[in-house]
Amino acid sequence: MPVTPSEIFDLALERHRRPWNFTVQFVAVLCFGLTLLLHSFLLFATSLILFGVGFLELSLPDMPQGRWRAFVHAFVEWERNWSALPWSFGKWVWFGFVLLLGCLLVWALWTRDLAVLALFIGFGYLARVVAENREGGIDP
């Protein structure tokens, strides 16, 4: 039976959205960040292997309840909602902004530029504070 590329993509996306597979791929992305920072071929191979394993059928028990599982479910729901949106101007702008930030982060990790990395950490913390303020009813 022939398999189409869209069926393979749908299967990979469905497996990526499982908690254990998402966790393995998240660790792979962290290993890739360390790869860029440390310039290590061994970490690069590890990150590629882990990312590929994240698409396999993992026969693991259900992930226990906790903060990590709640984070995974929240991120997967956000990803589903974002991918369901039509490609409007706002979505293209958001995609371009995230792509630009991703390229800047890769460059900062590769060159080991601590000032830019500190700006990323500060921006992330500020975004978290703004989100918590909005949840608490404080309008910035």
N, C-alpha and C positions, 0 to 999 in steps of 0.2 A: 504494500500500500504506500503510495507516494505521500510525502509530507511536505506541505508548503512552508515557505519561510514565515508566513504570518502565524501558522499554527505553532511553529517552534518559538516564535516571539511571545505568543500568548502563554505557552507552557512555561517559558522562562520567567515571564512577568508574574504568573500565578505562584510559582515556587519562590520567587524573590519576596513575595508578600507574606510568606510564612515566618513566624517569629524566629525559629532557629536559623533558617536560611538568611534572613535579614541580618541576624547577629553575626554570622560568619562573614557576610559581605561587608558589614560595617567594620569588623576587625581587619578585613583586607584593605579597606580604604585607609584606616589608621596606619597599617603597615606600609602602604604606599607613601603616606606623608612622612613616615620615618625614613623610607627609602630616599626620598628627595632631600631630607635633612642630612642624612648620614652618607649619602652616595654609595649605598650598599647594593651589590648585585644579588646577594643572598636574600635580602629583604624584598627586593623586587620580585624574585622568583616566588618567594613565600606569598606575597600579596596576589600575584597572578593565580597561583594554585588555590588559595583560599577563595578568591573571587569566583573561580570556576566551580569549586565545591559548593558554593552557595546556590548554584543552579541545579544540583543533583537532588535526588529523592533521599532525604535524610530520615532514616528510621529511628527517630529519637522520641522519648516521651514528651508529653506536653510541657511547655515551659511553665515553671511555677509563677504564681501571681506575685507581682512586685512592681517596683518603680520602672525597671527596665522593660518589662512586658507592656506596661502602660505607655511608655515612650514609644515602643515599637508599634503598638496599635495606633497611637495618635499620629505617628509619622506616616504609616501606611494609609490611614484614612485621608490625611492631607494630600498624599501623593495621588490617591484615587480621585479625589475632588479636583485637584489641579489638572490631571490628565483628562478629566471629563469636560473641562471648560473648552469652548471653541477658541481657535487661535485668533484673538483680537489684538488690537494695537497694544493694549495694556499687558497682555500675556507675552507678546514679543519683547516689550520693554523690560519686563521682569526677567525673562529668559536671558536677554542680552546683559542685563545688570549682573545676574548670578554668574553667567559665563565670564564676564570681565573680572569679577571678584575671584572666581576660581583660577583664572589665568594669573592674576596678581598673586594669589596665595601660592600657586606652584612655583612662580618665579622667586618669591620671598623665601620659600623653603629651600629651593635649589641654591640660591646665593647666600643663604643663612643671614638674611637681613633682619636683625633683631628689632629694629625700629618699626618696620612694616608688620612684623609678626605681633609686636606689642599693640599696634593699632588695630589689628584684627581681633585680638583678645579684648581690648577696650570696647570696640564696636559691638562685639557679641554680648558683652556684659551690659552695655547701655541698651541694646535691643531687648535683653531679658528684663531689665528694670522697667522699660516702657511697657512691655507686655504685662508685667505684673501690676503696674499702675492702672492700666486699662481694665484688667480683671477686677481690681479693687474699686473701680468707679472714678478714678482720677483721670481727667482728660488733660493730656499734655498740651 
